[in-house]
Amino acid sequence: MALRTVEQYKASLRDGRAVFFRGEKVPDVTTHPVIGLAVEHASIDYRMAEDPQYRDLAVIKDGGSEYSRYFHIPQNGDDLLKRSALIAASTREGATLVVLIKEIGTDALLALHIIGERLAAAGRPEYRERIDKFHRHCRDNDLAVAVAQTDVKGDRSLGPTQQEHPDYYVRVVEERPDGVVVRGAKVHTSVSTNTNEVIVLPTRAMRAEDKAYAIAFAVPMNTPGLKMIASPHGGTKKNAFEHPISARHKMMETLTVFDDVFVPKDRIFLNGEIDFAGLLALTFVRFHRFTAVSYKLPLLELLAGAGYAIAEANGISRAGHVRDKLTHLAAYHTTVRGLIEHAARTCTYEDGVAVPNTLLTNVAKYHFAHNYHQGVQIVQDLAGGLLVTAPAEEDLKSEATREYVLKYMGGAKGFDAEKRLRLLNLISDLTSSDFGGYQEVLAVHAEGGLEAEKLQAYREYDFKTVASYARKLAGV
């Protein structure tokens, strides 16, 4: 099997996995009223592989075989640009919500490939062999793969071994001839309820006393002892008129518990090599922030497009201050897009992998995150207070109220009440609903917070060269 159908993907999720939603175990994630919506959203990646419009972008043809582009190891900037374009296209199909069931897993696989080569050079070739085998397994079976990296951490001023209890970070609690037993929990694990495998990575650099926590591995989602406690955020039932995005699209996150989970030896990619734990964590981030900026582009397109559309509907598009606001949205989108495209074109080559320019990727991610709330503010300003006070869909349909809604909710010429309300509801869903709040929190925290992006940009920038230039001109 090289490429799976949507139905094959859905069938693979009916495997007895331990998923809990609001305290109740979920018997079938594909039919659950909330998680099932996330399954349907995730199916976009599989639909695109069958769609003639996207097939050349989504599928790699290698001799007589075909597989998802996500599993292709990028060899140059063009490969990275195509990967970015595919991520953006799938997110656009997802109405600005990233699909992520292959994107994030392959970010981890690319990072593991680089670390595997370095471990082999350090005298541990078995890790490289395991990584390559697992990569082929995921590629050849067209699997959906989650990543669990962020430990729950407890007291963040303390290291793993200094915590009130030792399980705030995932750790090895037993070594066996055929593998290890791990215990602990990860948080913010995206798409875990509806993927086939989870790759577990360290979240930080480790010290000598943290050896048990320097562990990386992969296990199927139905592995005994693996338990997922799903976040209920955004899980209320919605109608598509008032919530045109979030009524149809959903992504799940979980508190992912490893309750004495056995990991076979051939699924272990790091075990006690503390010098590689932090490097693996950072290498994953280098790819994942590139993915992050790629999937933010449709979101910025929608902010600019919705801002322009509602300005037209409200009859204010020619006002000077409105043009200024729209120019800001256009420049915001264009800057982020230009940065990430340049990051692909100026990639580096490490252990057989094209790696996006780390400085530009972090600057792009920071610029997106730092300016997102201002972008939301502009669109809300252009839309007006009807974002939260407009009549309901039922008022538009009711004989008792429809006449008044149609008469009083119209806008500029060409925008009757229903068209204007649909635009307002789109913007409301994007900026002032629970989905809007979700996007705002993601802007700040997903793929690393603002300070992490600033720190990485600071590390990557060549201050010595520019300072030397300044000293030369100063005569110092």
C-alpha positions in Angstrom: 0.0 0.0 0.0 1.5 3.4 -1.0 -1.5 5.8 -0.9 -4.6 5.3 1.2 -8.2 6.3 0.5 -10.2 8.4 2.9 -12.2 5.4 3.9 -9.0 3.4 4.5 -7.7 6.2 6.7 -10.9 6.3 8.7 -11.0 2.5 9.1 -7.5 2.6 10.5 -8.6 4.7 13.4 -11.1 2.1 14.7 -8.4 0.2 16.6 -9.4 0.3 20.3 -7.3 3.4 21.2 -7.9 4.9 24.6 -9.4 8.4 24.0 -11.3 10.2 26.6 -13.6 13.2 26.0 -15.1 15.0 29.0 -14.3 12.0 31.2 -15.9 9.4 29.0 -14.0 6.9 26.9 -14.7 7.3 23.2 -15.6 3.9 21.6 -15.1 5.1 18.0 -13.4 8.4 17.2 -14.7 8.5 13.6 -18.4 8.7 14.8 -17.9 10.9 17.9 -19.8 14.2 17.4 -16.7 16.3 18.1 -13.7 14.2 17.3 -15.4 12.8 14.2 -15.4 16.4 12.9 -11.6 16.4 13.4 -11.4 13.1 11.5 -13.3 14.6 8.6 -11.1 17.6 8.6 -8.0 15.5 8.6 -9.2 13.5 5.6 -8.3 16.5 3.5 -4.8 15.2 3.1 -6.1 12.0 1.7 -8.7 13.6 -0.5 -6.0 15.9 -2.0 -3.9 13.0 -3.1 -6.9 11.8 -5.2 -7.9 15.2 -6.5 -6.5 16.0 -10.0 -6.2 19.6 -9.0 -3.6 18.7 -6.3 -2.3 15.3 -7.3 1.0 16.5 -8.9 1.7 18.6 -5.8 0.6 16.1 -3.2 2.0 12.9 -4.6 5.6 11.9 -5.4 6.1 9.4 -8.3 9.2 7.3 -7.8 9.6 4.7 -10.6 6.5 2.5 -10.4 5.5 3.6 -6.9 3.7 6.6 -5.5 3.7 8.2 -2.0 2.7 11.4 -0.2 5.1 14.3 -0.8 5.2 14.8 2.9 7.4 11.7 3.3 9.8 13.0 0.6 13.2 14.1 2.1 13.8 17.5 0.6 17.0 17.7 -1.4 16.9 21.4 -2.3 15.0 24.7 -2.1 12.5 23.7 -4.7 11.5 20.6 -2.7 11.0 22.9 0.3 8.9 25.4 -1.7 6.7 22.5 -2.9 6.3 21.2 0.6 5.4 24.7 1.8 2.9 25.1 -1.1 1.3 21.7 -0.2 0.9 22.7 3.4 -0.6 26.0 2.4 -3.0 24.4 -0.1 -4.3 21.8 2.4 -4.8 24.6 5.0 -6.7 26.6 2.4 -8.9 23.6 1.8 -9.3 23.4 5.6 -10.6 27.0 5.7 -7.5 28.3 7.4 -7.2 25.4 9.9 -4.1 23.3 9.3 -4.6 19.6 8.7 -1.3 18.5 10.3 -1.7 14.7 10.3 1.2 14.3 7.9 2.9 17.7 8.2 4.0 17.5 11.8 5.0 13.9 11.8 7.2 14.3 8.8 8.8 17.4 10.4 9.9 15.0 13.2 11.0 12.4 10.7 13.3 14.9 9.0 14.8 16.0 12.3 15.3 12.3 13.3 17.0 11.6 9.9 19.6 14.3 10.7 20.1 13.2 14.3 20.3 9.6 13.1 23.2 10.4 10.8 25.0 12.2 13.6 24.4 9.4 16.1 25.8 7.0 13.5 28.9 9.2 13.2 29.2 9.0 17.0 29.3 5.2 16.9 25.5 4.4 17.2 24.4 3.4 13.7 21.5 1.3 15.1 19.5 4.5 15.6 19.9 5.5 12.0 18.7 2.1 10.9 15.6 2.2 13.1 14.7 5.7 12.0 15.1 4.8 8.3 12.9 1.7 8.9 10.2 3.7 10.6 10.3 6.4 8.0 9.7 3.7 5.3 6.9 2.1 7.4 5.1 5.5 7.6 5.7 6.3 3.9 4.8 3.0 2.4 1.6 2.7 4.5 0.6 6.4 4.1 0.2 6.8 7.8 -1.0 9.8 9.8 1.6 10.7 12.4 1.3 12.9 15.5 4.2 14.3 17.6 4.3 14.6 21.3 7.1 16.9 22.4 6.0 19.3 25.1 6.2 17.8 28.6 3.8 19.0 31.2 6.9 20.3 33.1 5.3 21.1 36.5 7.5 23.8 38.1 9.2 25.4 35.0 12.0 26.8 37.1 13.1 23.2 37.9 14.7 20.5 35.8 13.1 17.1 35.2 14.8 15.4 38.2 14.0 18.3 40.6 10.2 18.2 40.3 7.8 17.4 43.0 7.3 14.0 41.3 9.5 12.5 38.6 6.8 12.1 35.9 6.3 15.7 34.9 8.6 14.8 32.0 8.4 11.5 30.1 11.1 9.1 31.3 12.3 5.6 31.1 11.3 3.6 34.2 12.4 0.1 33.1 15.0 -1.2 30.7 14.3 -4.6 29.1 16.3 -6.7 26.6 13.6 -6.1 24.0 12.8 -2.4 24.8 11.9 0.1 27.5 8.9 1.1 29.6 8.2 4.8 29.7 6.0 6.9 32.1 4.9 10.5 32.1 2.8 12.9 30.0 3.0 15.3 27.1 0.6 18.2 26.5 -0.6 20.1 23.4 -0.4 16.9 21.4 -2.2 18.0 18.2 -4.2 15.5 16.0 -3.3 12.6 18.3 -6.9 11.3 18.5 -7.0 10.7 14.8 -3.5 9.6 13.7 -2.0 6.1 13.5 1.4 6.7 15.2 2.9 9.2 17.6 6.5 10.2 17.6 7.8 11.3 21.1 10.6 13.7 21.3 12.5 15.4 24.1 11.4 19.0 24.9 14.7 20.4 26.1 18.4 19.9 26.6 19.3 17.4 29.3 22.0 17.2 31.9 23.8 14.2 33.2 21.2 13.5 35.9 18.4 13.7 33.3 19.6 10.6 31.4 16.3 8.7 31.9 14.4 11.7 30.2 16.6 11.7 27.1 14.2 9.4 25.2 12.7 9.5 21.7 10.5 6.8 20.2 7.4 6.0 18.3 4.4 3.9 19.1 1.0 3.1 17.5 -1.9 5.1 19.1 -3.6 1.9 20.4 -0.5 0.8 22.4 -1.5 -0.4 25.9 -1.0 2.3 28.5 -1.2 5.2 26.0 -4.1 7.3 27.0 -5.4 10.5 25.4 -7.5 13.1 27.3 -9.0 15.3 24.6 -9.4 19.0 25.0 -13.1 20.1 24.9 -12.3 23.6 23.6 -14.5 24.5 20.7 -16.5 21.3 21.1 -20.0 22.9 21.2 -22.4 22.1 18.3 -22.5 24.9 15.7 -24.5 25.8 12.6 -22.7 26.5 9.4 -24.4 29.9 8.8 -23.1 31.5 11.9 -19.8 29.5 12.1 -18.8 28.8 8.5 -15.3 27.6 9.5 -15.6 25.9 12.9 -18.9 24.1 12.1 -17.0 22.1 9.5 -13.4 22.0 10.6 -11.8 20.9 13.9 -8.4 19.8 15.2 -8.0 17.9 18.5 -5.4 18.3 21.1 -4.7 16.0 24.0 -3.0 15.5 27.3 -1.1 12.4 26.3 -0.4 10.0 29.1 2.2 7.3 29.0 1.1 5.0 31.8 3.9 2.5 31.8 4.0 2.1 28.0 6.3 -0.6 26.6 8.4 0.6 23.6 10.0 -2.1 21.5 13.7 -1.6 20.8 13.3 -1.0 17.1 11.0 1.9 17.9 13.6 3.7 20.1 15.5 6.5 18.4 17.3 8.0 21.4 17.8 6.5 24.9 20.0 8.3 27.4 22.3 10.1 24.9 21.9 13.5 26.7 24.2 15.3 24.2 21.6 14.7 21.5 18.4 15.5 23.3 18.5 19.3 23.0 19.8 19.0 19.5 16.9 16.8 18.4 14.4 19.1 20.0 15.8 22.2 18.2 16.2 20.3 14.9 12.5 19.4 15.0 11.6 23.0 15.7 13.6 24.2 12.6 11.4 22.2 10.4 8.2 22.7 12.3 8.4 26.5 12.4 8.8 26.4 8.6 5.6 24.3 8.5 3.9 26.7 10.9 4.6 29.8 8.7 3.5 27.9 5.6 0.1 27.0 7.2 -0.4 30.6 8.5 -0.3 32.0 5.0 -4.0 31.1 4.2 -5.0 32.7 7.5 -3.3 35.9 6.6 -4.9 35.8 3.1 -8.3 35.5 4.8 -7.7 38.4 7.1 -6.8 40.6 4.2 -9.6 39.3 2.0 -12.3 39.5 4.7 -11.2 43.0 5.6 -11.5 44.2 2.1 -14.8 42.4 1.5 -16.5 43.8 4.6 -15.2 47.3 3.9 -17.0 47.0 0.5 -20.1 45.6 2.1 -20.1 48.5 4.7 -19.5 51.1 2.0 -16.3 52.4 3.5 -13.6 51.0 1.1 -12.7 54.4 -0.2 -12.0 56.0 3.1 -8.3 56.9 3.6 -8.0 55.3 7.0 -9.6 52.1 5.6 -7.1 51.9 2.8 -4.3 52.4 5.4 -5.7 49.4 7.4 -6.0 47.2 4.3 -2.5 48.1 3.2 -1.2 47.0 6.6 -3.0 43.6 6.2 -1.5 43.3 2.7 2.0 44.1 3.8 1.7 41.7 6.8 0.7 38.8 4.5 3.3 39.7 1.9 6.1 40.0 4.4 5.5 36.7 6.0 5.1 35.0 2.6 8.3 36.5 1.3 10.3 35.5 4.3 9.3 31.9 4.2 9.8 31.6 0.5 13.3 33.1 0.9 13.9 30.7 3.8 13.3 27.8 1.4 15.5 29.3 -1.4 18.4 29.9 1.0 18.3 26.5 2.7 21.3 24.7 4.1 22.2 21.1 3.5 22.7 18.9 6.5 23.2 15.1 6.4 21.4 14.8 3.1 18.5 17.0 4.0 17.7 20.5 2.8 16.9 22.6 5.9 15.0 25.9 5.7 17.1 29.0 6.6 16.7 29.0 10.4 17.1 32.8 10.9 14.5 33.7 8.2 12.1 31.0 9.4 12.2 32.3 13.0 11.9 35.9 11.9 8.9 35.0 9.8 7.3 33.1 12.7 7.9 36.0 15.1 6.6 38.6 12.6 3.5 36.5 12.2 2.9 36.0 15.9 3.9 39.5 17.0 1.4 41.1 14.6 -1.5 38.7 14.6 -3.6 40.4 17.2 -3.2 43.7 15.5 -4.4 42.1 12.2 -7.5 40.7 14.1 -8.1 44.2 15.6 -8.0 45.8 12.1 -10.5 43.4 10.6 -12.8 43.7 13.6 -12.6 47.5 13.3 -13.6 47.3 9.7 -16.5 44.9 10.4 -18.1 46.7 13.3 -20.0 45.6 16.4 -22.4 43.5 14.4 -19.8 40.8 14.8 -21.3 40.0 18.2 -24.7 41.6 18.0 -26.2 40.5 14.6 -29.4 38.5 14.3 -29.3 34.7 14.2 -29.9 32.4 11.3 -33.3 31.5 12.7 -34.2 35.3 12.6 -33.4 35.3 8.9 -35.7 32.3 8.3 -38.6 33.1 10.7 -41.8 34.6 9.2 -42.0 36.8 12.3 -38.6 38.4 11.9 -37.3 37.8 8.4 -38.8 41.0 6.9 -37.0 43.1 9.5 -33.7 41.4 9.1 -33.8 41.8 5.3 -34.9 45.4 5.6 -32.4 46.6 8.2 -29.3 44.4 7.8 -28.5 45.3 4.2 -25.3 47.2 3.4 -23.7 48.9 0.4 -25.1 48.4 -3.1 -24.8 44.7 -4.1 -24.8 43.5 -0.5 -28.2 42.4 0.7 -28.8 41.4 4.3 -28.0 37.8 3.8 -24.7 38.4 2.0 -23.6 41.0 4.6 -24.5 38.7 7.5 -22.6 35.8 5.9 -19.5 38.0 5.7 -19.9 39.2 9.2 -20.4 35.6 10.5 -17.2 34.5 8.7 -15.2 37.3 10.4 -16.9 36.6 13.7 -16.0 32.9 13.5 -12.4 33.8 12.6 -11.9 36.5 15.2 -14.5 36.5 18.0 -15.7 33.0 18.5 -14.0 30.2 20.4 -12.3 29.3 17.1 -11.0 32.9 16.9 -9.7 32.6 20.4 -8.1 29.3 19.5 -6.3 30.9 16.6 -5.1 33.8 18.8 -3.6 31.5 21.4 -2.0 29.4 18.6 -0.4 32.6 17.2 1.3 33.2 20.5 2.2 29.7 21.7 2.1 27.1 18.8 5.5 25.9 17.5 7.3 27.7 20.3 6.4 31.0 22.0 7.5 34.6 21.1 10.5 34.5 23.3 11.7 31.2 21.8 11.5 32.6 18.3 13.4 35.8 19.4 16.1 33.7 21.1 16.6 31.5 18.0 16.8 34.6 15.7 19.3 36.2 18.1 21.4 33.1 18.0 21.3 32.8 14.2 22.0 36.5 13.4 25.6 37.4 12.6 26.2 40.2 15.1 30.0 39.8 14.9 30.2 40.8 11.3 27.8 43.8 11.5 29.5 44.9 14.7 32.9 44.7 13.0 31.5 46.9 10.2 30.3 49.4 12.8 33.6 49.5 14.6 35.4 50.0 11.3 33.3 53.0 10.4 33.7 54.4 13.9 37.5 54.0 13.8 37.5 51.7 16.8 
